[in-house]
């Protein structure tokens, strides 16, 4: 049986959702790319309420995003 695997990034984690009033599967959503790491939100897969978040310490994504040698036009 073919199942539609349409979810993007999904962690097999359940967190308590205050809106659903039970533990629900969560989606991990990238919020910000910071010099110190990436900030993620966990949102309820059923109602979309933010139920948690985390920041990892991987700074490589930041340095990949920012151009290595930004030049100012007046210098
Ligand atoms: Zn919910």
PDB file of the backbone (N, CA, C, O) and the ligand in Angstrom, with CONECT records:
HET     ZN  A 101       1
ATOM      1  N   UNK A   1       0.836  -1.208   0.000  1.00  0.00           N
ATOM      2  CA  UNK A   1       0.000   0.000   0.000  1.00  0.00           C
ATOM      3  C   UNK A   1       0.871   1.259   0.000  1.00  0.00           C
ATOM      4  O   UNK A   1       1.749   1.410   0.850  1.00  0.00           O
ATOM      5  N   UNK A   2       0.631   2.140  -0.933  1.00  0.00           N
ATOM      6  CA  UNK A   2       1.389   3.386  -0.996  1.00  0.00           C
ATOM      7  C   UNK A   2       0.721   4.433  -0.107  1.00  0.00           C
ATOM      8  O   UNK A   2      -0.472   4.716  -0.213  1.00  0.00           O
ATOM      9  N   UNK A   3       1.528   4.978   0.750  1.00  0.00           N
ATOM     10  CA  UNK A   3       0.999   6.038   1.615  1.00  0.00           C
ATOM     11  C   UNK A   3       1.580   7.376   1.179  1.00  0.00           C
ATOM     12  O   UNK A   3       2.759   7.456   0.833  1.00  0.00           O
ATOM     13  N   UNK A   4       0.790   8.397   1.192  1.00  0.00           N
ATOM     14  CA  UNK A   4       1.312   9.726   0.827  1.00  0.00           C
ATOM     15  C   UNK A   4       2.187  10.293   1.943  1.00  0.00           C
ATOM     16  O   UNK A   4       1.692  10.700   2.994  1.00  0.00           O
ATOM     17  N   UNK A   5       3.477  10.312   1.696  1.00  0.00           N
ATOM     18  CA  UNK A   5       4.397  10.861   2.692  1.00  0.00           C
ATOM     19  C   UNK A   5       4.593  12.340   2.403  1.00  0.00           C
ATOM     20  O   UNK A   5       5.643  12.764   1.920  1.00  0.00           O
ATOM     21  N   UNK A   6       3.598  13.085   2.697  1.00  0.00           N
ATOM     22  CA  UNK A   6       3.619  14.492   2.302  1.00  0.00           C
ATOM     23  C   UNK A   6       4.153  15.409   3.387  1.00  0.00           C
ATOM     24  O   UNK A   6       4.416  16.584   3.133  1.00  0.00           O
ATOM     25  N   UNK A   7       4.317  14.882   4.599  1.00  0.00           N
ATOM     26  CA  UNK A   7       4.852  15.765   5.645  1.00  0.00           C
ATOM     27  C   UNK A   7       6.306  16.086   5.371  1.00  0.00           C
ATOM     28  O   UNK A   7       7.034  15.271   4.804  1.00  0.00           O
ATOM     29  N   UNK A   8       6.726  17.271   5.773  1.00  0.00           N
ATOM     30  CA  UNK A   8       8.079  17.730   5.462  1.00  0.00           C
ATOM     31  C   UNK A   8       9.056  17.174   6.496  1.00  0.00           C
ATOM     32  O   UNK A   8       9.455  16.011   6.434  1.00  0.00           O
ATOM     33  N   UNK A   9       9.422  18.009   7.421  1.00  0.00           N
ATOM     34  CA  UNK A   9      10.327  17.536   8.458  1.00  0.00           C
ATOM     35  C   UNK A   9       9.493  17.182   9.685  1.00  0.00           C
ATOM     36  O   UNK A   9       8.819  18.033  10.265  1.00  0.00           O
ATOM     37  N   UNK A  10       9.551  15.942  10.055  1.00  0.00           N
ATOM     38  CA  UNK A  10       8.671  15.479  11.120  1.00  0.00           C
ATOM     39  C   UNK A  10       9.473  14.677  12.116  1.00  0.00           C
ATOM     40  O   UNK A  10      10.153  13.718  11.752  1.00  0.00           O
ATOM     41  N   UNK A  11       9.394  15.065  13.354  1.00  0.00           N
ATOM     42  CA  UNK A  11      10.074  14.305  14.380  1.00  0.00           C
ATOM     43  C   UNK A  11       9.039  13.478  15.127  1.00  0.00           C
ATOM     44  O   UNK A  11       7.933  13.941  15.403  1.00  0.00           O
ATOM     45  N   UNK A  12       9.409  12.280  15.441  1.00  0.00           N
ATOM     46  CA  UNK A  12       8.494  11.397  16.152  1.00  0.00           C
ATOM     47  C   UNK A  12       8.415  11.807  17.609  1.00  0.00           C
ATOM     48  O   UNK A  12       8.840  11.082  18.509  1.00  0.00           O
ATOM     49  N   UNK A  13       7.857  12.992  17.815  1.00  0.00           N
ATOM     50  CA  UNK A  13       7.770  13.546  19.155  1.00  0.00           C
ATOM     51  C   UNK A  13       6.337  13.989  19.400  1.00  0.00           C
ATOM     52  O   UNK A  13       5.666  14.510  18.509  1.00  0.00           O
ATOM     53  N   UNK A  14       5.894  13.773  20.606  1.00  0.00           N
ATOM     54  CA  UNK A  14       4.598  14.294  20.987  1.00  0.00           C
ATOM     55  C   UNK A  14       4.776  15.230  22.168  1.00  0.00           C
ATOM     56  O   UNK A  14       5.511  14.934  23.110  1.00  0.00           O
ATOM     57  N   UNK A  15       4.102  16.350  22.104  1.00  0.00           N
ATOM     58  CA  UNK A  15       4.123  17.298  23.204  1.00  0.00           C
ATOM     59  C   UNK A  15       2.688  17.615  23.585  1.00  0.00           C
ATOM     60  O   UNK A  15       1.758  17.474  22.792  1.00  0.00           O
ATOM     61  N   UNK A  16       2.545  18.048  24.825  1.00  0.00           N
ATOM     62  CA  UNK A  16       1.205  18.393  25.264  1.00  0.00           C
ATOM     63  C   UNK A  16       0.777  19.706  24.639  1.00  0.00           C
ATOM     64  O   UNK A  16       1.468  20.717  24.767  1.00  0.00           O
ATOM     65  N   UNK A  17      -0.352  19.691  23.968  1.00  0.00           N
ATOM     66  CA  UNK A  17      -0.882  20.899  23.360  1.00  0.00           C
ATOM     67  C   UNK A  17      -1.990  21.450  24.253  1.00  0.00           C
ATOM     68  O   UNK A  17      -2.969  20.755  24.525  1.00  0.00           O
ATOM     69  N   UNK A  18      -1.845  22.696  24.712  1.00  0.00           N
ATOM     70  CA  UNK A  18      -2.859  23.259  25.611  1.00  0.00           C
ATOM     71  C   UNK A  18      -4.200  23.487  24.927  1.00  0.00           C
ATOM     72  O   UNK A  18      -5.245  23.540  25.575  1.00  0.00           O
ATOM     73  N   UNK A  19      -4.151  23.620  23.614  1.00  0.00           N
ATOM     74  CA  UNK A  19      -5.397  23.868  22.894  1.00  0.00           C
ATOM     75  C   UNK A  19      -6.167  22.570  22.639  1.00  0.00           C
ATOM     76  O   UNK A  19      -7.383  22.510  22.817  1.00  0.00           O
ATOM     77  N   UNK A  20      -5.436  21.535  22.221  1.00  0.00           N
ATOM     78  CA  UNK A  20      -6.077  20.229  22.027  1.00  0.00           C
ATOM     79  C   UNK A  20      -6.301  19.522  23.364  1.00  0.00           C
ATOM     80  O   UNK A  20      -7.107  18.596  23.462  1.00  0.00           O
ATOM     81  N   UNK A  21      -5.574  19.973  24.396  1.00  0.00           N
ATOM     82  CA  UNK A  21      -5.667  19.428  25.741  1.00  0.00           C
ATOM     83  C   UNK A  21      -5.275  17.955  25.780  1.00  0.00           C
ATOM     84  O   UNK A  21      -5.838  17.159  26.532  1.00  0.00           O
ATOM     85  N   UNK A  22      -4.300  17.619  24.953  1.00  0.00           N
ATOM     86  CA  UNK A  22      -3.733  16.286  24.991  1.00  0.00           C
ATOM     87  C   UNK A  22      -2.389  16.332  24.267  1.00  0.00           C
ATOM     88  O   UNK A  22      -2.039  17.331  23.638  1.00  0.00           O
ATOM     89  N   UNK A  23      -1.646  15.236  24.366  1.00  0.00           N
ATOM     90  CA  UNK A  23      -0.376  15.152  23.661  1.00  0.00           C
ATOM     91  C   UNK A  23      -0.639  14.913  22.183  1.00  0.00           C
ATOM     92  O   UNK A  23      -1.388  14.008  21.813  1.00  0.00           O
ATOM     93  N   UNK A  24      -0.024  15.721  21.352  1.00  0.00           N
ATOM     94  CA  UNK A  24      -0.215  15.609  19.914  1.00  0.00           C
ATOM     95  C   UNK A  24       1.148  15.546  19.233  1.00  0.00           C
ATOM     96  O   UNK A  24       2.143  15.999  19.799  1.00  0.00           O
ATOM     97  N   UNK A  25       1.201  14.993  18.029  1.00  0.00           N
ATOM     98  CA  UNK A  25       2.452  15.042  17.258  1.00  0.00           C
ATOM     99  C   UNK A  25       2.814  16.486  16.951  1.00  0.00           C
ATOM    100  O   UNK A  25       1.938  17.325  16.744  1.00  0.00           O
ATOM    101  N   UNK A  26       4.099  16.766  16.923  1.00  0.00           N
ATOM    102  CA  UNK A  26       4.527  18.133  16.665  1.00  0.00           C
ATOM    103  C   UNK A  26       5.325  18.201  15.375  1.00  0.00           C
ATOM    104  O   UNK A  26       5.923  17.220  14.933  1.00  0.00           O
ATOM    105  N   UNK A  27       5.317  19.374  14.793  1.00  0.00           N
ATOM    106  CA  UNK A  27       6.156  19.665  13.643  1.00  0.00           C
ATOM    107  C   UNK A  27       7.253  20.615  14.075  1.00  0.00           C
ATOM    108  O   UNK A  27       7.047  21.496  14.910  1.00  0.00           O
ATOM    109  N   UNK A  28       8.405  20.420  13.497  1.00  0.00           N
ATOM    110  CA  UNK A  28       9.542  21.272  13.810  1.00  0.00           C
ATOM    111  C   UNK A  28       9.639  22.334  12.719  1.00  0.00           C
ATOM    112  O   UNK A  28       9.717  22.018  11.532  1.00  0.00           O
ATOM    113  N   UNK A  29       9.632  23.588  13.136  1.00  0.00           N
ATOM    114  CA  UNK A  29       9.618  24.673  12.172  1.00  0.00           C
ATOM    115  C   UNK A  29      10.821  25.572  12.418  1.00  0.00           C
ATOM    116  O   UNK A  29      11.019  26.061  13.530  1.00  0.00           O
ATOM    117  N   UNK A  30      11.622  25.789  11.385  1.00  0.00           N
ATOM    118  CA  UNK A  30      12.783  26.662  11.521  1.00  0.00           C
ATOM    119  C   UNK A  30      12.321  28.105  11.569  1.00  0.00           C
ATOM    120  O   UNK A  30      11.669  28.600  10.650  1.00  0.00           O
ATOM    121  N   UNK A  31      12.676  28.774  12.670  1.00  0.00           N
ATOM    122  CA  UNK A  31      12.254  30.159  12.847  1.00  0.00           C
ATOM    123  C   UNK A  31      13.328  31.140  12.426  1.00  0.00           C
ATOM    124  O   UNK A  31      13.099  32.008  11.584  1.00  0.00           O
ATOM    125  N   UNK A  32      14.495  30.996  13.016  1.00  0.00           N
ATOM    126  CA  UNK A  32      15.565  31.970  12.820  1.00  0.00           C
ATOM    127  C   UNK A  32      16.890  31.261  12.664  1.00  0.00           C
ATOM    128  O   UNK A  32      17.120  30.205  13.254  1.00  0.00           O
ATOM    129  N   UNK A  33      17.752  31.847  11.870  1.00  0.00           N
ATOM    130  CA  UNK A  33      19.127  31.382  11.791  1.00  0.00           C
ATOM    131  C   UNK A  33      19.994  32.434  12.460  1.00  0.00           C
ATOM    132  O   UNK A  33      20.107  33.560  11.975  1.00  0.00           O
ATOM    133  N   UNK A  34      20.596  32.064  13.559  1.00  0.00           N
ATOM    134  CA  UNK A  34      21.367  33.011  14.372  1.00  0.00           C
ATOM    135  C   UNK A  34      22.838  32.629  14.348  1.00  0.00           C
ATOM    136  O   UNK A  34      23.183  31.492  14.026  1.00  0.00           O
ATOM    137  N   UNK A  35      23.718  33.591  14.694  1.00  0.00           N
ATOM    138  CA  UNK A  35      25.155  33.254  14.764  1.00  0.00           C
ATOM    139  C   UNK A  35      25.440  32.134  15.748  1.00  0.00           C
ATOM    140  O   UNK A  35      26.405  31.389  15.575  1.00  0.00           O
ATOM    141  N   UNK A  36      24.626  32.006  16.761  1.00  0.00           N
ATOM    142  CA  UNK A  36      24.872  30.994  17.784  1.00  0.00           C
ATOM    143  C   UNK A  36      24.187  29.671  17.477  1.00  0.00           C
ATOM    144  O   UNK A  36      24.451  28.672  18.147  1.00  0.00           O
ATOM    145  N   UNK A  37      23.325  29.645  16.489  1.00  0.00           N
ATOM    146  CA  UNK A  37      22.621  28.409  16.170  1.00  0.00           C
ATOM    147  C   UNK A  37      21.275  28.708  15.544  1.00  0.00           C
ATOM    148  O   UNK A  37      20.949  29.861  15.261  1.00  0.00           O
ATOM    149  N   UNK A  38      20.503  27.672  15.333  1.00  0.00           N
ATOM    150  CA  UNK A  38      19.203  27.824  14.693  1.00  0.00           C
ATOM    151  C   UNK A  38      18.096  27.705  15.734  1.00  0.00           C
ATOM    152  O   UNK A  38      18.151  26.871  16.638  1.00  0.00           O
ATOM    153  N   UNK A  39      17.096  28.559  15.582  1.00  0.00           N
ATOM    154  CA  UNK A  39      15.988  28.541  16.519  1.00  0.00           C
ATOM    155  C   UNK A  39      14.802  27.850  15.853  1.00  0.00           C
ATOM    156  O   UNK A  39      14.390  28.205  14.748  1.00  0.00           O
ATOM    157  N   UNK A  40      14.271  26.858  16.552  1.00  0.00           N
ATOM    158  CA  UNK A  40      13.150  26.095  16.032  1.00  0.00           C
ATOM    159  C   UNK A  40      11.939  26.264  16.932  1.00  0.00           C
ATOM    160  O   UNK A  40      12.058  26.478  18.139  1.00  0.00           O
ATOM    161  N   UNK A  41      10.793  26.164  16.323  1.00  0.00           N
ATOM    162  CA  UNK A  41       9.547  26.085  17.063  1.00  0.00           C
ATOM    163  C   UNK A  41       8.951  24.713  16.840  1.00  0.00           C
ATOM    164  O   UNK A  41       9.048  24.149  15.750  1.00  0.00           O
ATOM    165  N   UNK A  42       8.338  24.186  17.874  1.00  0.00           N
ATOM    166  CA  UNK A  42       7.537  22.982  17.714  1.00  0.00           C
ATOM    167  C   UNK A  42       6.076  23.396  17.711  1.00  0.00           C
ATOM    168  O   UNK A  42       5.591  24.005  18.665  1.00  0.00           O
ATOM    169  N   UNK A  43       5.382  23.065  16.639  1.00  0.00           N
ATOM    170  CA  UNK A  43       3.973  23.417  16.550  1.00  0.00           C
ATOM    171  C   UNK A  43       3.131  22.148  16.486  1.00  0.00           C
ATOM    172  O   UNK A  43       3.520  21.145  15.888  1.00  0.00           O
ATOM    173  N   UNK A  44       1.982  22.224  17.113  1.00  0.00           N
ATOM    174  CA  UNK A  44       1.034  21.115  17.103  1.00  0.00           C
ATOM    175  C   UNK A  44       0.642  20.806  15.664  1.00  0.00           C
ATOM    176  O   UNK A  44       0.261  21.703  14.912  1.00  0.00           O
ATOM    177  N   UNK A  45       0.738  19.526  15.280  1.00  0.00           N
ATOM    178  CA  UNK A  45       0.434  19.142  13.893  1.00  0.00           C
ATOM    179  C   UNK A  45      -1.062  19.226  13.618  1.00  0.00           C
ATOM    180  O   UNK A  45      -1.480  19.200  12.460  1.00  0.00           O
ATOM    181  N   UNK A  46      -1.860  19.326  14.655  1.00  0.00           N
ATOM    182  CA  UNK A  46      -3.299  19.301  14.439  1.00  0.00           C
ATOM    183  C   UNK A  46      -3.924  20.688  14.425  1.00  0.00           C
ATOM    184  O   UNK A  46      -4.818  20.955  13.621  1.00  0.00           O
ATOM    185  N   UNK A  47      -3.463  21.581  15.310  1.00  0.00           N
ATOM    186  CA  UNK A  47      -4.082  22.903  15.355  1.00  0.00           C
ATOM    187  C   UNK A  47      -3.096  24.025  15.087  1.00  0.00           C
ATOM    188  O   UNK A  47      -3.511  25.172  14.920  1.00  0.00           O
ATOM    189  N   UNK A  48      -1.812  23.731  15.041  1.00  0.00           N
ATOM    190  CA  UNK A  48      -0.839  24.751  14.685  1.00  0.00           C
ATOM    191  C   UNK A  48      -0.360  25.610  15.840  1.00  0.00           C
ATOM    192  O   UNK A  48       0.405  26.551  15.630  1.00  0.00           O
ATOM    193  N   UNK A  49      -0.796  25.304  17.059  1.00  0.00           N
ATOM    194  CA  UNK A  49      -0.346  26.070  18.210  1.00  0.00           C
ATOM    195  C   UNK A  49       1.113  25.747  18.527  1.00  0.00           C
ATOM    196  O   UNK A  49       1.527  24.588  18.484  1.00  0.00           O
ATOM    197  N   UNK A  50       1.882  26.783  18.844  1.00  0.00           N
ATOM    198  CA  UNK A  50       3.261  26.561  19.245  1.00  0.00           C
ATOM    199  C   UNK A  50       3.281  25.938  20.630  1.00  0.00           C
ATOM    200  O   UNK A  50       2.755  26.500  21.592  1.00  0.00           O
ATOM    201  N   UNK A  51       3.893  24.775  20.712  1.00  0.00           N
ATOM    202  CA  UNK A  51       3.904  24.061  21.985  1.00  0.00           C
ATOM    203  C   UNK A  51       5.302  23.976  22.581  1.00  0.00           C
ATOM    204  O   UNK A  51       5.471  23.455  23.684  1.00  0.00           O
ATOM    205  N   UNK A  52       6.285  24.471  21.884  1.00  0.00           N
ATOM    206  CA  UNK A  52       7.630  24.429  22.433  1.00  0.00           C
ATOM    207  C   UNK A  52       8.622  24.957  21.425  1.00  0.00           C
ATOM    208  O   UNK A  52       8.259  25.340  20.313  1.00  0.00           O
ATOM    209  N   UNK A  53       9.862  24.972  21.823  1.00  0.00           N
ATOM    210  CA  UNK A  53      10.886  25.443  20.919  1.00  0.00           C
ATOM    211  C   UNK A  53      12.245  25.020  21.397  1.00  0.00           C
ATOM    212  O   UNK A  53      12.408  24.563  22.529  1.00  0.00           O
ATOM    213  N   UNK A  54      13.211  25.171  20.539  1.00  0.00           N
ATOM    214  CA  UNK A  54      14.568  24.867  20.939  1.00  0.00           C
ATOM    215  C   UNK A  54      15.541  25.622  20.048  1.00  0.00           C
ATOM    216  O   UNK A  54      15.196  26.058  18.949  1.00  0.00           O
ATOM    217  N   UNK A  55      16.733  25.764  20.532  1.00  0.00           N
ATOM    218  CA  UNK A  55      17.808  26.355  19.747  1.00  0.00           C
ATOM    219  C   UNK A  55      18.957  25.373  19.723  1.00  0.00           C
ATOM    220  O   UNK A  55      19.440  24.942  20.771  1.00  0.00           O
ATOM    221  N   UNK A  56      19.393  25.020  18.531  1.00  0.00           N
ATOM    222  CA  UNK A  56      20.574  24.173  18.478  1.00  0.00           C
ATOM    223  C   UNK A  56      21.818  25.057  18.389  1.00  0.00           C
ATOM    224  O   UNK A  56      21.715  26.272  18.221  1.00  0.00           O
ATOM    225  N   UNK A  57      22.966  24.450  18.501  1.00  0.00           N
ATOM    226  CA  UNK A  57      24.208  25.213  18.547  1.00  0.00           C
ATOM    227  C   UNK A  57      25.000  25.087  17.261  1.00  0.00           C
ATOM    228  O   UNK A  57      26.222  25.232  17.248  1.00  0.00           O
ATOM    229  N   UNK A  58      24.285  24.814  16.180  1.00  0.00           N
ATOM    230  CA  UNK A  58      24.956  24.638  14.906  1.00  0.00           C
ATOM    231  C   UNK A  58      25.028  25.985  14.197  1.00  0.00           C
ATOM    232  O   UNK A  58      24.032  26.465  13.656  1.00  0.00           O
ATOM    233  N   UNK A  59      26.191  26.578  14.204  1.00  0.00           N
ATOM    234  CA  UNK A  59      26.353  27.902  13.604  1.00  0.00           C
ATOM    235  C   UNK A  59      26.665  27.825  12.123  1.00  0.00           C
ATOM    236  O   UNK A  59      26.772  28.859  11.464  1.00  0.00           O
ATOM    237  N   UNK A  60      26.814  26.628  11.588  1.00  0.00           N
ATOM    238  CA  UNK A  60      27.238  26.520  10.190  1.00  0.00           C
ATOM    239  C   UNK A  60      26.178  27.040   9.235  1.00  0.00           C
ATOM    240  O   UNK A  60      26.503  27.633   8.206  1.00  0.00           O
ATOM    241  N   UNK A  61      24.909  26.820   9.568  1.00  0.00           N
ATOM    242  CA  UNK A  61      23.847  27.285   8.689  1.00  0.00           C
ATOM    243  C   UNK A  61      23.877  28.800   8.562  1.00  0.00           C
ATOM    244  O   UNK A  61      23.589  29.353   7.501  1.00  0.00           O
ATOM    245  N   UNK A  62      24.232  29.469   9.668  1.00  0.00           N
ATOM    246  CA  UNK A  62      24.322  30.935   9.622  1.00  0.00           C
ATOM    247  C   UNK A  62      25.425  31.362   8.665  1.00  0.00           C
ATOM    248  O   UNK A  62      25.230  32.256   7.842  1.00  0.00           O
ATOM    249  N   UNK A  63      26.566  30.730   8.775  1.00  0.00           N
ATOM    250  CA  UNK A  63      27.688  31.128   7.930  1.00  0.00           C
ATOM    251  C   UNK A  63      27.467  30.711   6.479  1.00  0.00           C
ATOM    252  O   UNK A  63      28.046  31.295   5.563  1.00  0.00           O
ATOM    253  N   UNK A  64      26.633  29.705   6.278  1.00  0.00           N
ATOM    254  CA  UNK A  64      26.289  29.350   4.909  1.00  0.00           C
ATOM    255  C   UNK A  64      25.327  30.357   4.303  1.00  0.00           C
ATOM    256  O   UNK A  64      25.310  30.568   3.091  1.00  0.00           O
ATOM    257  N   UNK A  65      24.524  30.980   5.167  1.00  0.00           N
ATOM    258  CA  UNK A  65      23.501  31.906   4.685  1.00  0.00           C
ATOM    259  C   UNK A  65      24.091  33.269   4.357  1.00  0.00           C
ATOM    260  O   UNK A  65      23.726  33.884   3.356  1.00  0.00           O
ATOM    261  N   UNK A  66      24.992  33.733   5.192  1.00  0.00           N
ATOM    262  CA  UNK A  66      25.564  35.068   5.031  1.00  0.00           C
ATOM    263  C   UNK A  66      26.727  35.016   4.038  1.00  0.00           C
ATOM    264  O   UNK A  66      27.571  34.124   4.127  1.00  0.00           O
ATOM    265  N   UNK A  67      26.781  35.932   3.123  1.00  0.00           N
ATOM    266  CA  UNK A  67      27.923  35.987   2.217  1.00  0.00           C
ATOM    267  C   UNK A  67      29.224  36.176   3.003  1.00  0.00           C
ATOM    268  O   UNK A  67      29.244  36.929   3.976  1.00  0.00           O
ATOM    269  N   UNK A  68      30.288  35.521   2.608  1.00  0.00           N
ATOM    270  CA  UNK A  68      31.512  35.489   3.424  1.00  0.00           C
ATOM    271  C   UNK A  68      32.190  36.843   3.556  1.00  0.00           C
ATOM    272  O   UNK A  68      32.707  37.156   4.629  1.00  0.00           O
ATOM    273  N   UNK A  69      32.207  37.650   2.519  1.00  0.00           N
ATOM    274  CA  UNK A  69      32.903  38.923   2.595  1.00  0.00           C
ATOM    275  C   UNK A  69      32.033  40.044   2.065  1.00  0.00           C
ATOM    276  O   UNK A  69      32.182  40.461   0.917  1.00  0.00           O
ATOM    277  N   UNK A  70      31.126  40.533   2.893  1.00  0.00           N
ATOM    278  CA  UNK A  70      30.271  41.635   2.436  1.00  0.00           C
ATOM    279  C   UNK A  70      31.075  42.911   2.243  1.00  0.00           C
ATOM    280  O   UNK A  70      31.867  43.287   3.107  1.00  0.00           O
ATOM    281  N   UNK A  71      30.877  43.563   1.134  1.00  0.00           N
ATOM    282  CA  UNK A  71      31.615  44.798   0.869  1.00  0.00           C
ATOM    283  C   UNK A  71      30.661  45.982   0.911  1.00  0.00           C
ATOM    284  O   UNK A  71      29.523  45.908   0.448  1.00  0.00           O
ATOM    285  N   UNK A  72      31.146  47.048   1.464  1.00  0.00           N
ATOM    286  CA  UNK A  72      30.355  48.260   1.466  1.00  0.00           C
ATOM    287  C   UNK A  72      30.716  49.082   0.241  1.00  0.00           C
ATOM    288  O   UNK A  72      31.888  49.165  -0.128  1.00  0.00           O
ATOM    289  N   UNK A  73      29.737  49.681  -0.381  1.00  0.00           N
ATOM    290  CA  UNK A  73      30.001  50.373  -1.654  1.00  0.00           C
ATOM    291  C   UNK A  73      30.889  51.598  -1.520  1.00  0.00           C
ATOM    292  O   UNK A  73      31.497  52.031  -2.499  1.00  0.00           O
ATOM    293  N   UNK A  74      30.971  52.162  -0.319  1.00  0.00           N
ATOM    294  CA  UNK A  74      31.727  53.407  -0.175  1.00  0.00           C
ATOM    295  C   UNK A  74      33.136  53.180   0.326  1.00  0.00           C
ATOM    296  O   UNK A  74      33.812  54.137   0.702  1.00  0.00           O
ATOM    297  N   UNK A  75      33.591  51.966   0.342  1.00  0.00           N
ATOM    298  CA  UNK A  75      34.948  51.743   0.835  1.00  0.00           C
ATOM    299  C   UNK A  75      35.871  51.341  -0.295  1.00  0.00           C
ATOM    300  O   UNK A  75      37.059  51.110  -0.069  1.00  0.00           O
TER     301      UNK A  75
HETATM  302 ZN    ZN A 101      -3.156  21.310  19.153  1.00  0.00          ZN
END
